[in-house]
Amino acid sequence: QVEAVGDTIVVKMRDWQLRLDAPLQTTKYLGNNALPDGLEGVAGDLLGKPKPLCFGTVRNVPAVLVNTAKLIYQVSDGAVASIGAVYDKGILLAEPPSASVNAQFGANDPNTGHSLAYGNGTFVAVGQLGQVSTSTDGSAWTSRTSGFGANDVTAIVFGAGVFMIGGINKLLATSPDGITWTPRTLPAGWGATDDVNALAYGNGTFLAIGQTGVAATSTDGGANWTARTTGLGAINLGYAAYGAGAFVVTALTSASIALSVDLGLTWTTVAPDAAYAAGGQIAFGNGVFVGRNNTAGDIYRSFDGRIWTRHVINPAVAGNITYTGGWFYNPVGADIRRSADGLLWSRFVNTTSASWFDIVAFDDGLLLSAGTLPGAALHYVA
């Protein structure tokens, strides 16, 4: 713009950078999610913040968490041609499975699916009424005889080339292939009605825990057992895991965790913190124990089983925590979530089913999830 002032000509110039002072994105998050629905965040996090925009080919794009209940993230306020890769703290996340197959655990096993294990090229699923099924591909299942009669099979583990199952009324059995089962006897101290709540394996030793605080270890594949005392008292022991050279046991009604660094011979109890009220599921992987507070759903992590750190996860972790194939898995409702470290969880797959899912096992790209609904089985091929 040119102006004449007396005998002076004034030329007003405007720096092109002035255009950069104008906001590129005027669309902002409304912060009005009615969880679990909505893509606008909530008032306490995204309200009034501009939505992201991406143009051209971009790298290292931060994803905005727009729905904390369904773990939905946004990278651009508009269509994008493709997202080449997604990383979680430097770890490349795989795409959700491309195909899924519905299967039954066996025509005679309508209640199978409470827990799963994989070993020796075979999947073994267990459940109510003594039912056991096996599969080599996750699709075709064959019913087997556990020897438990009408007693529920409550736990399964694979270690040292052996499948081991436990059940109510202190029943125990082992098998090299999941087909033929040999009954085993737990030691004195286990009452006739003490259920086997959990089994764990580590460094040549099997650990069994149950009701009324009973525990036992075996170093010969379950043939012989020695009674152990965890120090948690005569309460219902719920879950067990092995890692970092230690067995760790949690109890359903205790604010303490039991730890053994000598394969179950001696035990120490530790209290994670004042907020820890009852022990929930626990797993070990990627160098860390990951467990949850059974009452609040908070995550507790430990690298050695002695020192635990509490982490509030949103949404809260519920249901089982399992480690397999480099990931922690947390099946909740129709979703299966996963995490590399137990801190940051993302939805791995949605089963489009209202059933709760229990356990996952992984081999050669196959993710297998067992449902608590009668006979429900799903497997996913990555």
C-alpha positions in Angstrom: 0.0 0.0 0.0 1.5 3.4 -1.1 0.5 6.7 0.5 1.6 10.3 -0.3 2.2 12.5 2.7 3.3 16.0 1.6 6.4 15.5 -0.5 6.9 12.1 0.9 5.8 8.8 -0.5 5.2 6.1 2.2 5.3 2.5 1.2 3.9 0.2 3.9 5.3 -3.3 3.8 4.0 -6.3 5.7 6.2 -9.2 6.6 5.0 -12.5 5.1 5.6 -14.0 8.5 2.5 -12.1 9.7 0.5 -14.9 8.2 2.0 -17.2 10.6 0.5 -15.3 13.5 -3.0 -16.4 12.4 -3.9 -19.8 13.9 -3.8 -22.6 11.3 -6.3 -24.7 13.2 -9.3 -23.0 14.7 -11.2 -26.1 15.5 -10.8 -27.1 19.1 -11.7 -30.0 21.3 -15.1 -29.5 23.0 -14.2 -31.6 26.0 -17.7 -33.1 26.2 -17.2 -36.8 26.0 -19.9 -38.8 27.7 -17.6 -41.8 28.4 -17.4 -44.4 27.1 -18.6 -42.5 24.0 -17.2 -39.4 22.3 -14.1 -38.1 20.5 -13.7 -34.7 22.0 -11.9 -35.5 25.3 -13.1 -34.3 28.6 -13.1 -31.0 30.4 -10.0 -31.8 32.4 -7.7 -32.7 29.6 -8.5 -31.5 26.0 -11.2 -28.8 26.4 -10.2 -25.8 24.3 -7.1 -27.3 22.8 -6.7 -27.2 19.0 -7.1 -30.5 17.1 -4.0 -31.8 15.3 -3.5 -31.3 11.6 -1.2 -33.3 9.2 -0.3 -32.3 5.7 2.0 -34.2 3.3 4.3 -36.8 4.5 5.1 -36.4 8.2 7.0 -38.4 10.8 7.1 -38.6 14.6 3.5 -37.4 14.9 2.2 -37.5 18.5 -1.2 -39.1 18.8 -3.8 -37.4 21.0 -5.8 -39.6 23.3 -9.4 -38.4 22.6 -11.3 -41.2 24.3 -9.8 -42.7 27.5 -12.4 -45.4 27.8 -11.9 -46.9 24.4 -8.3 -45.8 24.0 -8.9 -43.9 20.7 -6.2 -41.7 19.5 -6.2 -38.9 16.8 -3.4 -37.8 14.6 -5.2 -35.3 12.3 -8.5 -33.4 12.2 -9.3 -34.9 8.8 -8.7 -37.8 6.5 -5.2 -39.3 6.2 -4.1 -41.6 3.4 -2.3 -44.1 5.7 -0.3 -44.5 8.9 2.8 -46.4 8.2 3.8 -47.4 11.7 2.9 -46.8 15.3 5.4 -46.8 18.2 4.9 -47.0 21.9 8.0 -45.7 23.7 10.2 -46.8 20.8 8.5 -50.2 20.4 6.9 -50.9 17.1 3.3 -51.9 17.6 1.9 -54.6 15.3 -1.3 -54.1 13.4 -4.4 -55.8 14.8 -5.0 -59.4 13.5 -6.2 -59.4 9.9 -8.3 -62.5 10.3 -10.3 -64.3 13.0 -11.8 -67.7 13.2 -14.6 -68.8 15.6 -14.1 -72.3 17.0 -15.5 -74.6 19.6 -13.3 -76.3 22.2 -15.1 -79.6 21.7 -18.6 -80.8 21.3 -18.4 -82.5 24.7 -16.7 -79.5 26.4 -19.3 -76.8 26.6 -17.7 -75.3 29.7 -14.1 -75.4 28.6 -12.2 -72.1 28.2 -11.3 -70.8 31.7 -7.6 -71.1 31.1 -5.1 -72.0 28.4 -1.5 -73.1 28.0 0.7 -73.8 25.1 3.7 -76.3 24.9 5.1 -79.1 22.7 3.2 -77.7 19.7 -0.2 -78.1 21.5 -2.8 -75.8 23.0 -4.6 -77.1 26.0 -7.8 -75.5 27.3 -9.4 -76.3 30.6 -12.6 -75.4 32.4 -15.6 -76.6 34.4 -16.7 -80.1 35.1 -13.2 -81.6 34.6 -13.1 -80.7 31.0 -9.9 -80.5 28.9 -9.5 -79.9 25.2 -6.4 -79.9 22.9 -5.6 -78.4 19.6 -2.5 -78.0 17.4 -3.8 -75.1 15.3 -6.4 -73.3 17.5 -9.3 -74.2 15.2 -9.9 -77.9 15.6 -10.3 -79.1 19.2 -10.5 -82.6 20.7 -12.0 -83.4 24.0 -9.8 -85.2 26.5 -10.3 -87.0 29.8 -8.6 -85.2 32.8 -9.6 -87.7 35.4 -11.1 -84.9 37.5 -14.7 -86.2 37.1 -17.2 -83.4 37.6 -14.7 -81.3 39.5 -13.7 -78.0 37.8 -10.2 -77.5 36.4 -9.1 -74.2 37.9 -5.4 -73.8 36.8 -3.0 -74.9 34.1 0.7 -74.3 33.5 3.4 -75.7 31.1 7.0 -76.2 32.2 9.9 -78.6 31.7 8.0 -80.3 28.9 5.0 -81.1 31.1 1.4 -79.7 31.3 0.1 -79.5 34.8 -3.5 -78.9 35.8 -5.1 -78.3 39.2 -8.7 -78.3 40.3 -11.1 -78.0 43.1 -10.7 -80.4 46.1 -6.9 -80.4 45.7 -6.9 -82.4 42.4 -3.8 -82.4 40.4 -2.6 -84.1 37.2 0.3 -83.9 34.6 0.6 -84.8 31.0 3.4 -84.6 28.3 0.9 -83.9 25.5 -2.4 -82.8 27.0 -4.0 -86.1 25.9 -3.1 -88.7 28.6 -3.2 -87.4 32.2 -1.6 -88.9 35.3 -3.1 -88.0 38.7 -0.7 -86.5 41.3 -1.0 -86.1 45.0 -0.4 -82.9 46.9 1.3 -83.1 50.3 -0.1 -83.3 53.8 -1.4 -80.0 54.9 -3.6 -79.6 51.9 -7.2 -80.2 53.1 -9.6 -82.4 51.1 -11.5 -79.4 50.0 -8.5 -77.0 49.3 -8.8 -75.9 45.7 -5.7 -75.4 43.6 -6.1 -71.7 42.7 -2.9 -71.2 40.7 0.1 -72.9 39.3 3.5 -71.5 38.3 6.8 -72.8 36.9 10.3 -71.4 37.1 13.8 -72.8 37.0 12.9 -76.5 37.3 10.3 -76.0 40.0 6.5 -76.1 40.0 4.6 -74.1 42.5 1.0 -74.8 43.6 -1.1 -72.5 45.8 -4.6 -72.7 47.1 -7.2 -72.0 49.7 -6.4 -71.6 53.5 -2.9 -70.4 52.6 -1.6 -73.8 51.4 1.3 -74.0 49.0 3.7 -76.7 47.7 6.6 -77.1 45.3 7.8 -80.0 43.1 11.1 -80.4 41.3 10.4 -83.7 39.5 7.5 -82.7 37.2 4.8 -83.1 39.9 5.5 -86.6 41.0 6.5 -85.5 44.5 5.6 -82.4 46.5 6.8 -80.6 49.5 4.5 -78.3 51.6 5.6 -74.7 51.9 4.5 -71.7 54.0 4.3 -68.4 52.3 3.8 -66.3 55.4 0.5 -64.8 54.2 -1.5 -66.8 56.7 -4.4 -69.1 56.3 -6.1 -67.1 53.6 -7.1 -67.7 50.0 -4.0 -67.5 47.9 -5.0 -66.4 44.4 -2.2 -65.9 41.9 1.4 -66.7 41.3 4.2 -65.9 38.8 7.9 -66.5 38.4 10.5 -64.1 37.1 13.8 -62.4 38.0 14.8 -65.5 40.0 11.7 -65.3 42.3 8.3 -66.7 42.8 5.7 -64.1 43.7 2.3 -64.9 45.2 -0.7 -62.6 45.8 -3.7 -63.3 48.0 -7.3 -62.3 47.4 -7.8 -60.8 50.8 -4.3 -59.6 51.8 -2.5 -56.3 51.5 0.8 -58.1 51.3 2.7 -60.0 48.6 4.8 -63.1 49.3 8.2 -63.5 47.7 10.6 -66.5 47.5 14.1 -66.2 45.9 15.1 -69.8 46.6 12.4 -71.7 44.6 9.8 -71.8 47.3 11.9 -72.9 50.3 11.7 -69.7 52.3 9.3 -66.8 51.9 9.3 -63.0 52.7 6.1 -60.8 52.7 6.1 -57.3 51.5 3.4 -54.6 51.5 3.5 -52.6 48.3 1.9 -49.4 49.7 -1.1 -48.2 51.8 -3.4 -48.3 48.7 -2.8 -52.0 48.0 -5.7 -53.8 49.6 -6.1 -57.2 47.8 -3.9 -59.1 45.4 -5.0 -59.6 41.8 -3.6 -61.2 38.7 0.1 -61.0 38.2 2.5 -61.8 35.4 6.2 -61.4 34.6 7.7 -60.3 31.3 10.2 -58.0 29.7 12.1 -57.9 33.0 9.2 -56.7 35.2 6.4 -58.1 37.3 3.0 -56.5 36.5 0.1 -57.0 38.8 -3.1 -55.2 39.8 -4.9 -54.2 43.0 -7.9 -56.4 43.0 -10.1 -53.7 44.5 -9.1 -50.6 42.6 -7.7 -51.9 39.3 -4.4 -49.9 39.7 -1.2 -51.4 38.3 1.7 -52.4 40.5 5.1 -53.0 38.9 8.3 -54.5 40.4 11.6 -55.5 38.9 12.6 -57.8 41.7 9.3 -58.7 43.6 10.4 -56.6 46.6 9.9 -53.0 45.7 6.6 -52.2 44.1 5.4 -49.0 42.4 1.7 -48.1 42.0 0.4 -46.6 38.7 -3.1 -45.4 38.1 -4.3 -46.6 34.7 -7.2 -45.0 32.9 -9.3 -46.9 32.2 -8.5 -49.2 35.1 -7.2 -52.6 34.4 -9.6 -55.4 35.2 -9.6 -59.1 34.5 -6.6 -61.3 33.9 -3.1 -60.1 33.1 -1.1 -62.5 30.9 2.4 -62.2 29.4 3.1 -64.0 26.1 4.9 -63.2 22.9 6.6 -60.1 24.2 3.4 -58.4 25.4 1.2 -58.2 28.5 -2.4 -58.9 27.6 -5.5 -57.8 29.5 -8.8 -59.1 28.1 -11.7 -57.0 29.3 -15.2 -57.4 27.9 -15.1 -57.5 24.1 -11.7 -55.9 24.0 -8.2 -57.4 24.3 -5.7 -54.8 25.4 -2.0 -55.1 25.4 1.1 -53.3 26.8 4.8 -53.7 26.5 5.5 -52.5 30.0 2.2 -52.6 31.9 2.0 -48.8 31.9 0.7 -47.8 28.5 -2.2 -50.0 27.3 -3.7 -50.0 23.8 -6.6 -51.9 22.4 -5.2 -54.8 20.4 -8.4 -56.2 19.0 -12.2 -55.9 19.5 -13.9 -59.3 19.4 -17.3 -57.8 18.6 -18.7 -60.0 21.3 -20.1 -59.1 24.7 -18.3 -62.1 26.4 -15.5 -61.7 28.9 -12.2 -63.2 27.8 -9.9 -65.0 30.1 -6.4 -65.9 28.9 -4.3 -65.7 25.7 -1.6 -68.0 24.4 0.8 -67.1 21.5 2.7 -69.2 19.0 3.8 -68.4 15.4 1.5 -65.4 15.1 -1.5 -67.0 16.6 -3.3 -65.3 19.4 -5.8 -67.5 21.1 -8.4 -66.2 23.6 -10.6 -68.3 25.7 -14.0 -67.1 26.8 -15.8 -67.6 30.0 -19.0 -68.2 28.2 -19.7 -71.9 27.5 -17.5 -73.3 24.8 -16.5 -69.9 23.4 -13.2 -69.8 21.4 -11.6 -67.3 19.2 -8.3 -67.2 17.6 -6.6 -64.5 15.5 -3.9 -64.8 12.9 -1.6 -61.8 12.8 
